[in-house]
Amino acid sequence: MSIRVLLVEDSPITLVILKRILNSSPEIEVVGEARTGLEALQLIPQVQPDVICTDLHMPHMDGLEFTSEVMALYPRPILVISSWVQEEDALHVFQLLEAGALDIFPKPAAGLSTENQLINQELINKIQILSGVKVFKKKRKSPSPVKSLDNFSFQPYVKPEIVVIGASTGGPQAINELFTQLPSNLSVPVICVQHICVGFLQGFLDWLSSSCRLPIQIAKPGTIPKPGTIYFPPEQQHLELDKQGRFICSNSQPLDGHRPSVTVTFKSVSKFYGRATVGILLTGMGKDGAEGMHSIAKAGGLTIAQDEATSVIFGMPKEAIDLGAAQLVLPIHAIAPKLLDILHQQSLLSGKQIGIYKIC
């Protein structure tokens, strides 16, 4: 049974390119085209798409308003396919994710180059993955019971010195929810690796910064992670630490198709910080991060995986759980409180006098 796709795009040229790409897959059927959000809303009940691909800028109703209406009336997976020419567009793209869209993808270009063909296949793969995501409004459940493992050596009296986070599909929304719960006086640095399309990183960081109390920046080679600061790898680069704990940014080969790779960062951080590492693996497709989380656990660090109920794609966390690398499995809204509780308790046990973490 084919995947039914509705295209919402006001550019005739882009519409032709998208149709050509999607029609090249026998598993995808373009069941409708709309040039405005209003037109698309009228089409949805008629064509019953499995996935909606929408632009950011459209006449009469922009992508943000359209996404909000879809999630209220006809909840289903939405993929934002867009490019921007103005800085404020970056913020708008990620506001669509906040409104309910699942992922973003750059507008494909015409041409038969190898690079374009790879991007086209990536778009097809992404639609195939999103078509299996159930989108609906649901009440949050109580935090999942802690699932601990006895075969790792995490010691509850070791104060964490660094937090590393990895995510892919659904990650921007999950990371934003986690970051908004972190206080301005966080006592450890945070390193975060998010799989994201080329050209979207700075817009993503700007969007996160609009609601996060901590400074967010792209890691610079040779610098040491500072407490209370969140770091992301540069676009299309792996992020590691050297023997002195300083950042290394490299263009070495992708790992399992990813650069930056969550596993590369997790392994490097666990090698330097050992049992003082907290690793958090969030929603995402594939297996990136699972082996890296296993390295953190083997080093005696604490590992947390997002649960299935709150994951957009329960791929990466499931791989870590199946590998026996996740010591705690929690819903996204419970991860930050658990982290802050651990940091506060270890500070008290170590005798260090600090203020209680407050969200203010």
KEKE-3310 file (N, C-alpha, C; in steps of 0.2 Angstrom, whole numbers, plus 5000, padded with zeros to 4 digits):
npx = (5004:5003:5011:5003:5004:5002:5006:5011:5014:5019:5027:5028:5039:5046:5036:5035:5048:5047:5037:5042:5053:5046:5038:5046:5048:5041:5034:5027:5014:5008:4995:4988:4989:4993:4992:4991:4989:4975:4969:4975:4969:4956:4958:4963:4953:4948:4957:4964:4979:4994:5006:5010:5018:5025:5027:5036:5033:5018:5004:4990:4989:5001:5015:5016:5003:4995:5001:4997:4983:4981:4985:4976:4964:4966:4976:4991:5007:5019:5030:5041:5047:5058:5067:5077:5078:5080:5085:5075:5067:5073:5069:5056:5054:5057:5048:5037:5039:5038:5024:5019:5024:5034:5047:5061:5066:5078:5074:5074:5085:5085:5092:5104:5115:5126:5126:5113:5105:5107:5102:5089:5085:5086:5076:5065:5066:5065:5051:5045:5049:5042:5029:5025:5023:5012:5002:4994:4984:4988:4987:4999:5009:5012:5029:5039:5043:5058:5071:5083:5100:5110:5123:5132:5143:5140:5141:5132:5137:5146:5149:5142:5150:5149:5137:5130:5121:5111:5102:5090:5078:5064:5071:5073:5062:5061:5073:5072:5061:5068:5079:5072:5069:5080:5090:5098:5109:5116:5127:5136:5144:5135:5135:5128:5122:5114:5106:5105:5099:5110:5113:5103:5107:5111:5099:5092:5099:5097:5083:5082:5088:5080:5071:5078:5088:5101:5117:5120:5130:5141:5153:5171:5186:5199:5195:5189:5175:5163:5155:5138:5135:5129:5134:5136:5141:5151:5143:5141:5152:5162:5162:5174:5184:5200:5216:5217:5205:5199:5190:5189:5186:5182:5183:5183:5178:5161:5151:5142:5134:5133:5138:5139:5142:5133:5138:5152:5155:5149:5158:5170:5169:5166:5178:5186:5180:5174:5167:5160:5152:5136:5125:5113:5100:5090:5074:5074:5078:5087:5103:5112:5122:5119:5130:5139:5133:5133:5147:5148:5141:5149:5160:5156:5147:5132:5117:5103:5088:5076:5059:5047:5034:5035:5043:5046:5052:5056:5069:5084:5084:5079:5088:5099:5093:5090:5103:5107:5112:5105:5102:5092:5075:5065:5051:5051:5048:5052:5065:5074:5071:5075:5089:5093:5089:5099:5111:5109:5108:5121:5129:5126:5130:5144:5148:5148:5143:5130:5117:5099:5093:5084:5070:5069)
npy = (4994:5011:5026:5040:5056:5074:5089:5105:5119:5135:5138:5134:5128:5122:5113:5105:5099:5092:5083:5075:5069:5062:5054:5045:5035:5019:5017:5028:5040:5054:5062:5074:5092:5108:5126:5135:5137:5137:5131:5118:5114:5112:5101:5090:5082:5076:5069:5062:5062:5053:5059:5076:5088:5103:5121:5135:5149:5155:5161:5170:5160:5157:5144:5142:5145:5136:5123:5123:5123:5111:5102:5104:5101:5090:5080:5074:5067:5080:5087:5099:5108:5118:5133:5148:5166:5176:5181:5180:5170:5158:5156:5155:5143:5133:5136:5130:5117:5117:5119:5107:5101:5088:5087:5094:5099:5103:5113:5104:5104:5106:5095:5081:5078:5068:5072:5078:5067:5059:5067:5068:5054:5054:5062:5054:5043:5049:5053:5041:5036:5045:5043:5032:5037:5040:5053:5062:5070:5068:5064:5068:5055:5049:5049:5036:5021:5019:5011:5001:4995:4981:4978:4988:5000:5012:5024:5031:5041:5049:5064:5071:5078:5083:5084:5074:5075:5067:5066:5064:5063:5072:5077:5091:5097:5089:5092:5106:5106:5099:5108:5120:5118:5118:5127:5143:5143:5131:5118:5111:5108:5106:5096:5094:5084:5085:5078:5086:5095:5102:5120:5123:5124:5135:5143:5134:5134:5148:5148:5139:5146:5157:5153:5147:5147:5146:5150:5146:5139:5136:5124:5128:5124:5119:5125:5123:5115:5124:5126:5127:5131:5127:5117:5114:5104:5110:5113:5099:5092:5081:5081:5080:5077:5081:5075:5084:5088:5097:5105:5096:5098:5089:5084:5070:5054:5050:5042:5028:5034:5047:5063:5077:5064:5055:5045:5046:5057:5054:5043:5049:5059:5051:5044:5054:5060:5049:5041:5052:5056:5060:5053:5056:5050:5054:5055:5048:5041:5026:5020:5028:5033:5023:5014:5023:5027:5015:5015:5025:5020:5009:5015:5019:5029:5039:5034:5039:5036:5042:5038:5027:5031:5045:5048:5054:5046:5030:5025:5027:5028:5015:5006:5008:5004:4990:4986:4986:4997:5008:5015:5022:5024:5036:5048:5062:5074:5071:5070:5081:5086:5074:5074:5086:5084:5073:5080:5090:5082:5075:5086:5089:5078:5078:5088:5101:5117:5124:5133:5129:5122:5132:5136:5151)
npz = (5000:4995:5001:5005:4999:5002:4994:4998:4991:4984:4974:4957:4950:4961:4965:4954:4954:4967:4964:4954:4961:4971:4964:4959:4967:4970:4981:4986:4983:4976:4981:4981:4977:4983:4983:4993:5011:5014:5004:5005:5017:5014:5005:5013:5020:5009:5001:5011:5016:5021:5024:5025:5016:5018:5013:5020:5018:5011:5002:5009:5020:5031:5033:5047:5053:5045:5049:5063:5061:5055:5065:5074:5068:5058:5063:5058:5051:5047:5036:5035:5021:5016:5012:5016:5014:5023:5039:5050:5045:5049:5062:5061:5054:5064:5073:5067:5070:5083:5083:5079:5068:5061:5056:5047:5030:5017:5003:4988:4974:4956:4944:4940:4948:4958:4971:4972:4969:4980:4990:4986:4988:5002:5005:5001:5010:5022:5021:5021:5033:5042:5039:5046:5059:5072:5074:5086:5099:5115:5132:5144:5152:5168:5174:5167:5176:5184:5175:5180:5177:5182:5178:5176:5182:5188:5200:5213:5221:5214:5208:5193:5180:5167:5154:5140:5125:5113:5098:5084:5072:5077:5087:5089:5095:5106:5112:5114:5124:5134:5137:5141:5154:5161:5173:5175:5183:5181:5185:5177:5160:5145:5131:5115:5102:5087:5073:5059:5044:5032:5033:5042:5055:5063:5063:5071:5083:5087:5088:5099:5109:5111:5121:5131:5146:5147:5139:5122:5111:5096:5096:5098:5092:5102:5114:5131:5138:5147:5163:5164:5151:5134:5121:5103:5090:5076:5060:5050:5056:5066:5084:5097:5111:5116:5125:5135:5137:5128:5115:5099:5082:5068:5051:5048:5042:5040:5053:5052:5042:5048:5051:5061:5072:5085:5093:5091:5098:5111:5114:5115:5125:5136:5137:5142:5153:5160:5173:5178:5168:5161:5150:5138:5127:5115:5105:5088:5072:5067:5073:5079:5092:5101:5103:5108:5120:5127:5129:5138:5149:5152:5156:5169:5170:5170:5161:5151:5143:5131:5133:5124:5122:5122:5111:5095:5085:5089:5088:5090:5104:5107:5102:5110:5122:5119:5118:5130:5136:5142:5157:5164:5159:5153:5151:5140:5147:5160:5161:5162:5176:5183:5180:5186:5199:5202:5200:5211:5222:5222:5224:5237:5243:5241:5248:5244:5244:5237:5229:5229:5214:5203:5193:5186)
capx = (5000:5008:5011:4999:5007:5000:5011:5008:5019:5016:5031:5027:5045:5047:5031:5037:5054:5045:5033:5047:5057:5042:5035:5051:5047:5035:5030:5024:5009:5006:4988:4985:4993:4989:4997:4990:4987:4968:4967:4977:4965:4950:4960:4965:4948:4946:4963:4967:4986:4998:5011:5009:5024:5023:5032:5036:5030:5013:4999:4984:4990:5008:5016:5015:4996:4993:5002:4993:4976:4981:4986:4970:4958:4967:4983:4995:5014:5020:5037:5042:5052:5059:5073:5075:5083:5080:5087:5070:5064:5075:5065:5049:5054:5057:5041:5032:5041:5035:5017:5017:5027:5039:5054:5062:5071:5079:5071:5078:5087:5085:5098:5105:5121:5126:5124:5106:5102:5108:5097:5082:5084:5085:5069:5060:5067:5062:5044:5044:5049:5037:5022:5023:5022:5006:5001:4988:4985:4988:4989:5006:5009:5017:5036:5040:5047:5065:5073:5090:5103:5115:5129:5136:5146:5138:5141:5128:5141:5150:5146:5143:5154:5147:5131:5130:5114:5111:5095:5089:5071:5060:5075:5073:5056:5063:5079:5069:5058:5073:5083:5068:5069:5087:5091:5103:5115:5118:5134:5140:5143:5131:5136:5122:5123:5107:5106:5101:5101:5115:5110:5098:5110:5111:5092:5090:5102:5093:5076:5083:5091:5074:5067:5083:5091:5109:5120:5121:5135:5144:5160:5177:5192:5204:5192:5187:5168:5162:5149:5132:5135:5127:5138:5134:5146:5150:5139:5145:5159:5162:5165:5177:5188:5207:5218:5216:5198:5198:5186:5192:5181:5185:5180:5184:5173:5154:5150:5135:5131:5132:5143:5142:5139:5132:5142:5159:5155:5148:5164:5176:5168:5166:5185:5190:5176:5173:5160:5157:5148:5129:5123:5106:5099:5083:5071:5078:5079:5093:5106:5118:5122:5118:5136:5142:5130:5136:5154:5147:5139:5154:5165:5153:5143:5124:5114:5096:5085:5069:5054:5044:5028:5036:5048:5043:5054:5059:5074:5090:5084:5077:5094:5103:5090:5091:5110:5108:5116:5101:5101:5085:5071:5061:5048:5055:5047:5055:5073:5078:5070:5079:5095:5094:5089:5105:5116:5109:5110:5128:5133:5125:5134:5151:5149:5149:5138:5127:5110:5095:5092:5077:5068:5067)
capy = (5000:5017:5032:5046:5063:5080:5094:5112:5123:5140:5138:5129:5125:5118:5108:5100:5095:5088:5078:5071:5065:5057:5049:5040:5030:5015:5017:5035:5042:5061:5062:5081:5098:5115:5132:5139:5133:5137:5126:5112:5112:5109:5095:5085:5077:5073:5065:5058:5060:5050:5064:5082:5092:5110:5126:5140:5155:5154:5167:5169:5157:5154:5138:5141:5145:5130:5118:5124:5121:5104:5098:5105:5098:5083:5078:5069:5069:5086:5088:5106:5108:5125:5137:5155:5171:5181:5178:5178:5164:5152:5155:5153:5136:5129:5137:5125:5111:5118:5119:5100:5098:5083:5087:5099:5097:5109:5112:5100:5108:5102:5092:5074:5076:5063:5075:5079:5061:5057:5071:5066:5048:5055:5065:5049:5039:5053:5053:5034:5035:5049:5040:5027:5040:5041:5060:5064:5074:5063:5067:5065:5050:5049:5047:5029:5018:5019:5004:5001:4989:4979:4976:4993:5002:5019:5025:5036:5046:5052:5070:5072:5084:5085:5080:5074:5073:5065:5066:5064:5065:5074:5080:5099:5098:5086:5096:5112:5104:5098:5114:5125:5116:5119:5133:5147:5141:5124:5118:5107:5110:5102:5095:5091:5082:5084:5077:5092:5096:5108:5126:5124:5123:5142:5144:5129:5137:5154:5146:5136:5152:5161:5150:5143:5151:5145:5152:5141:5141:5131:5123:5130:5120:5121:5128:5118:5116:5128:5124:5132:5133:5122:5117:5110:5103:5114:5110:5093:5090:5077:5084:5076:5080:5079:5072:5089:5090:5103:5103:5094:5097:5086:5082:5063:5050:5049:5035:5025:5039:5053:5068:5074:5057:5055:5040:5048:5062:5050:5039:5054:5062:5046:5043:5059:5061:5043:5040:5058:5058:5059:5053:5056:5049:5056:5052:5048:5035:5023:5017:5032:5035:5017:5011:5028:5027:5009:5016:5029:5015:5004:5019:5020:5035:5038:5034:5040:5036:5044:5032:5026:5035:5052:5049:5054:5040:5026:5021:5027:5025:5008:5003:5009:5000:4983:4985:4986:5003:5013:5013:5025:5026:5041:5052:5068:5079:5069:5069:5087:5085:5069:5076:5091:5080:5070:5085:5093:5077:5074:5092:5089:5072:5080:5094:5107:5122:5127:5135:5124:5124:5135:5139:5157)
capz = (5000:4995:5006:5002:5001:5000:4993:4999:4989:4980:4968:4952:4949:4966:4965:4949:4956:4972:4962:4951:4966:4975:4960:4957:4972:4969:4988:4987:4979:4977:4980:4981:4977:4985:4983:4999:5016:5014:4999:5008:5022:5010:5002:5017:5021:5003:4999:5016:5015:5026:5026:5022:5015:5017:5013:5025:5015:5006:5002:5013:5026:5031:5036:5054:5054:5042:5054:5069:5060:5053:5071:5078:5064:5055:5065:5054:5050:5043:5035:5032:5016:5015:5012:5018:5012:5028:5046:5054:5042:5052:5068:5059:5053:5070:5076:5064:5074:5090:5082:5078:5062:5064:5054:5042:5025:5013:4996:4983:4968:4950:4942:4941:4951:4963:4977:4972:4970:4987:4994:4984:4991:5009:5006:5001:5016:5027:5021:5023:5041:5045:5037:5051:5065:5074:5077:5089:5105:5121:5139:5147:5157:5173:5172:5167:5181:5183:5174:5181:5176:5187:5175:5175:5188:5190:5207:5215:5225:5209:5205:5186:5178:5160:5151:5133:5123:5106:5095:5077:5070:5083:5092:5090:5099:5113:5115:5117:5130:5140:5138:5144:5161:5164:5176:5173:5187:5180:5187:5172:5153:5141:5124:5112:5095:5084:5066:5056:5037:5031:5033:5047:5062:5066:5065:5076:5089:5088:5091:5106:5113:5113:5127:5136:5151:5146:5133:5118:5106:5092:5100:5095:5093:5107:5120:5136:5140:5153:5166:5162:5144:5130:5115:5098:5085:5069:5054:5046:5059:5072:5090:5101:5116:5116:5131:5140:5138:5124:5109:5093:5077:5063:5045:5047:5039:5044:5056:5051:5038:5051:5054:5067:5075:5092:5095:5091:5104:5117:5116:5116:5131:5141:5138:5146:5160:5163:5177:5179:5162:5160:5143:5137:5120:5113:5099:5082:5068:5066:5079:5081:5099:5105:5105:5112:5127:5130:5132:5144:5154:5154:5160:5175:5169:5170:5155:5151:5136:5131:5132:5117:5122:5120:5106:5088:5082:5094:5085:5093:5111:5108:5100:5116:5127:5117:5119:5138:5138:5145:5164:5165:5153:5155:5146:5139:5152:5166:5160:5165:5183:5185:5180:5191:5206:5203:5201:5217:5227:5222:5227:5244:5246:5241:5253:5240:5246:5231:5230:5225:5207:5203:5187:5187)
cpx = (5004:5006:5008:5002:5004:5005:5008:5014:5017:5021:5030:5033:5046:5043:5033:5043:5052:5041:5037:5050:5052:5039:5040:5051:5041:5031:5026:5020:5007:4999:4984:4991:4989:4994:4996:4988:4979:4966:4969:4972:4958:4952:4961:4959:4946:4951:4966:4974:4989:5003:5009:5016:5022:5028:5031:5031:5024:5008:4993:4985:4997:5009:5014:5007:4993:4994:4998:4986:4976:4981:4980:4964:4960:4974:4986:5002:5015:5028:5037:5048:5053:5066:5072:5080:5084:5081:5081:5066:5066:5071:5058:5049:5054:5051:5036:5033:5037:5027:5015:5020:5033:5046:5055:5067:5072:5076:5076:5079:5086:5092:5099:5112:5121:5124:5116:5102:5102:5102:5090:5080:5082:5078:5064:5060:5064:5054:5041:5044:5043:5030:5020:5022:5015:5005:4994:4989:4984:4990:4996:5005:5013:5024:5036:5044:5054:5067:5081:5093:5109:5122:5133:5138:5145:5137:5137:5131:5146:5147:5147:5146:5152:5141:5131:5124:5115:5104:5095:5082:5067:5064:5074:5067:5058:5068:5076:5065:5063:5076:5079:5067:5075:5088:5097:5110:5117:5125:5139:5139:5139:5134:5131:5124:5116:5109:5102:5103:5106:5111:5105:5101:5109:5104:5090:5093:5098:5086:5077:5084:5085:5070:5072:5087:5099:5111:5121:5125:5138:5151:5166:5183:5197:5202:5190:5179:5167:5156:5144:5132:5133:5131:5136:5140:5145:5146:5144:5151:5158:5165:5167:5181:5195:5209:5218:5209:5195:5194:5191:5186:5184:5180:5181:5177:5166:5154:5143:5131:5130:5138:5140:5138:5139:5137:5149:5159:5154:5155:5170:5175:5168:5174:5188:5186:5174:5166:5157:5153:5140:5127:5116:5104:5091:5080:5075:5078:5086:5096:5111:5117:5122:5125:5140:5139:5132:5143:5153:5146:5145:5159:5162:5149:5136:5121:5106:5094:5078:5065:5051:5038:5029:5041:5044:5045:5058:5064:5081:5089:5083:5084:5098:5100:5091:5099:5112:5112:5112:5100:5094:5082:5065:5057:5051:5054:5050:5062:5076:5077:5074:5086:5097:5094:5096:5111:5116:5111:5117:5132:5132:5130:5142:5153:5150:5143:5135:5119:5106:5093:5085:5076:5065:5068)
cpy = (5006:5022:5038:5052:5069:5085:5101:5116:5128:5141:5133:5125:5120:5112:5103:5095:5090:5082:5073:5066:5060:5052:5044:5034:5026:5015:5023:5037:5050:5062:5069:5086:5104:5120:5136:5135:5132:5131:5119:5109:5109:5102:5089:5080:5073:5068:5061:5056:5057:5055:5070:5086:5099:5115:5131:5146:5153:5160:5165:5166:5154:5147:5137:5140:5138:5124:5118:5121:5114:5100:5099:5101:5091:5081:5072:5071:5075:5086:5095:5106:5115:5127:5144:5160:5176:5177:5175:5172:5158:5151:5153:5145:5132:5130:5132:5119:5111:5118:5112:5097:5093:5084:5093:5096:5103:5108:5109:5105:5103:5100:5085:5073:5071:5065:5076:5072:5058:5061:5069:5059:5049:5058:5059:5045:5043:5053:5046:5033:5039:5046:5035:5030:5042:5048:5061:5067:5068:5066:5064:5060:5052:5047:5039:5027:5018:5011:5004:4994:4987:4978:4982:4996:5009:5020:5031:5042:5050:5058:5071:5079:5087:5081:5080:5071:5072:5064:5066:5067:5066:5077:5087:5100:5095:5090:5103:5111:5103:5104:5120:5124:5117:5126:5137:5146:5134:5123:5114:5110:5104:5102:5091:5090:5081:5083:5082:5093:5102:5114:5128:5125:5130:5144:5140:5132:5143:5153:5143:5142:5156:5159:5147:5148:5151:5148:5146:5143:5135:5130:5125:5126:5123:5124:5122:5120:5119:5126:5130:5134:5126:5122:5112:5109:5108:5110:5105:5092:5086:5082:5080:5080:5077:5077:5078:5092:5096:5100:5101:5094:5095:5084:5074:5060:5050:5042:5033:5031:5046:5057:5075:5068:5058:5050:5042:5053:5059:5047:5044:5057:5057:5044:5048:5060:5055:5043:5046:5061:5056:5059:5052:5055:5050:5053:5053:5041:5033:5021:5022:5034:5029:5014:5016:5028:5020:5011:5021:5025:5011:5008:5021:5026:5033:5038:5035:5040:5038:5038:5032:5031:5042:5053:5049:5047:5036:5022:5021:5025:5018:5004:5003:5004:4992:4981:4984:4992:5009:5011:5016:5026:5030:5045:5059:5073:5078:5069:5075:5087:5080:5071:5081:5088:5077:5075:5088:5088:5075:5080:5091:5084:5074:5085:5100:5111:5126:5129:5129:5126:5127:5137:5146:5162)
cpz = (5000:5000:5002:5004:4998:5000:4994:4997:4984:4974:4963:4950:4954:4966:4960:4951:4962:4969:4958:4955:4969:4971:4957:4962:4971:4976:4990:4981:4981:4976:4980:4980:4979:4985:4989:5004:5016:5010:5001:5013:5019:5007:5007:5018:5015:5001:5004:5016:5022:5029:5022:5022:5013:5017:5019:5023:5010:5007:5006:5020:5026:5034:5043:5056:5051:5047:5060:5067:5058:5060:5075:5074:5061:5057:5061:5053:5045:5042:5032:5027:5014:5015:5014:5015:5018:5035:5050:5051:5046:5059:5067:5057:5059:5074:5073:5068:5080:5089:5081:5072:5065:5062:5048:5036:5020:5006:4991:4977:4962:4948:4944:4944:4956:4970:4978:4972:4977:4992:4992:4988:4999:5010:5006:5007:5022:5027:5023:5030:5044:5044:5043:5058:5067:5077:5080:5096:5111:5127:5141:5152:5162:5171:5172:5173:5179:5181:5174:5179:5181:5185:5173:5182:5190:5197:5209:5219:5220:5207:5197:5185:5171:5158:5143:5131:5115:5104:5087:5076:5077:5088:5094:5095:5106:5116:5118:5123:5136:5142:5142:5152:5164:5167:5174:5177:5186:5181:5182:5165:5150:5133:5120:5104:5092:5076:5063:5049:5037:5030:5038:5054:5066:5068:5071:5083:5091:5091:5098:5111:5115:5119:5132:5140:5150:5140:5129:5112:5102:5095:5095:5097:5098:5114:5125:5138:5146:5156:5164:5155:5139:5123:5110:5093:5079:5064:5051:5049:5065:5078:5095:5106:5116:5124:5137:5141:5133:5118:5103:5088:5071:5057:5043:5044:5043:5047:5055:5047:5042:5053:5055:5069:5083:5096:5096:5097:5110:5119:5118:5123:5137:5142:5143:5153:5163:5167:5179:5173:5163:5153:5142:5129:5119:5107:5093:5079:5068:5073:5082:5088:5104:5108:5110:5119:5130:5133:5138:5150:5157:5158:5167:5175:5170:5163:5155:5144:5136:5130:5125:5117:5120:5114:5099:5084:5087:5091:5089:5101:5112:5106:5107:5122:5126:5118:5126:5140:5142:5152:5166:5159:5155:5150:5146:5145:5159:5166:5164:5173:5186:5185:5185:5198:5207:5204:5208:5223:5228:5225:5234:5247:5246:5245:5250:5242:5239:5232:5226:5218:5206:5196:5188:5181)
residu = (MET:SER:ILE:ARG:VAL:LEU:LEU:VAL:GLU:ASP:SER:PRO:ILE:THR:LEU:VAL:ILE:LEU:LYS:ARG:ILE:LEU:ASN:SER:SER:PRO:GLU:ILE:GLU:VAL:VAL:GLY:GLU:ALA:ARG:THR:GLY:LEU:GLU:ALA:LEU:GLN:LEU:ILE:PRO:GLN:VAL:GLN:PRO:ASP:VAL:ILE:CYS:THR:ASP:LEU:HIS:MET:PRO:HIS:MET:ASP:GLY:LEU:GLU:PHE:THR:SER:GLU:VAL:MET:ALA:LEU:TYR:PRO:ARG:PRO:ILE:LEU:VAL:ILE:SER:SER:TRP:VAL:GLN:GLU:GLU:ASP:ALA:LEU:HIS:VAL:PHE:GLN:LEU:LEU:GLU:ALA:GLY:ALA:LEU:ASP:ILE:PHE:PRO:LYS:PRO:ALA:ALA:GLY:LEU:SER:THR:GLU:ASN:GLN:LEU:ILE:ASN:GLN:GLU:LEU:ILE:ASN:LYS:ILE:GLN:ILE:LEU:SER:GLY:VAL:LYS:VAL:PHE:LYS:LYS:LYS:ARG:LYS:SER:PRO:SER:PRO:VAL:LYS:SER:LEU:ASP:ASN:PHE:SER:PHE:GLN:PRO:TYR:VAL:LYS:PRO:GLU:ILE:VAL:VAL:ILE:GLY:ALA:SER:THR:GLY:GLY:PRO:GLN:ALA:ILE:ASN:GLU:LEU:PHE:THR:GLN:LEU:PRO:SER:ASN:LEU:SER:VAL:PRO:VAL:ILE:CYS:VAL:GLN:HIS:ILE:CYS:VAL:GLY:PHE:LEU:GLN:GLY:PHE:LEU:ASP:TRP:LEU:SER:SER:SER:CYS:ARG:LEU:PRO:ILE:GLN:ILE:ALA:LYS:PRO:GLY:THR:ILE:PRO:LYS:PRO:GLY:THR:ILE:TYR:PHE:PRO:PRO:GLU:GLN:GLN:HIS:LEU:GLU:LEU:ASP:LYS:GLN:GLY:ARG:PHE:ILE:CYS:SER:ASN:SER:GLN:PRO:LEU:ASP:GLY:HIS:ARG:PRO:SER:VAL:THR:VAL:THR:PHE:LYS:SER:VAL:SER:LYS:PHE:TYR:GLY:ARG:ALA:THR:VAL:GLY:ILE:LEU:LEU:THR:GLY:MET:GLY:LYS:ASP:GLY:ALA:GLU:GLY:MET:HIS:SER:ILE:ALA:LYS:ALA:GLY:GLY:LEU:THR:ILE:ALA:GLN:ASP:GLU:ALA:THR:SER:VAL:ILE:PHE:GLY:MET:PRO:LYS:GLU:ALA:ILE:ASP:LEU:GLY:ALA:ALA:GLN:LEU:VAL:LEU:PRO:ILE:HIS:ALA:ILE:ALA:PRO:LYS:LEU:LEU:ASP:ILE:LEU:HIS:GLN:GLN:SER:LEU:LEU:SER:GLY:LYS:GLN:ILE:GLY:ILE:TYR:LYS:ILE:CYS)
# end
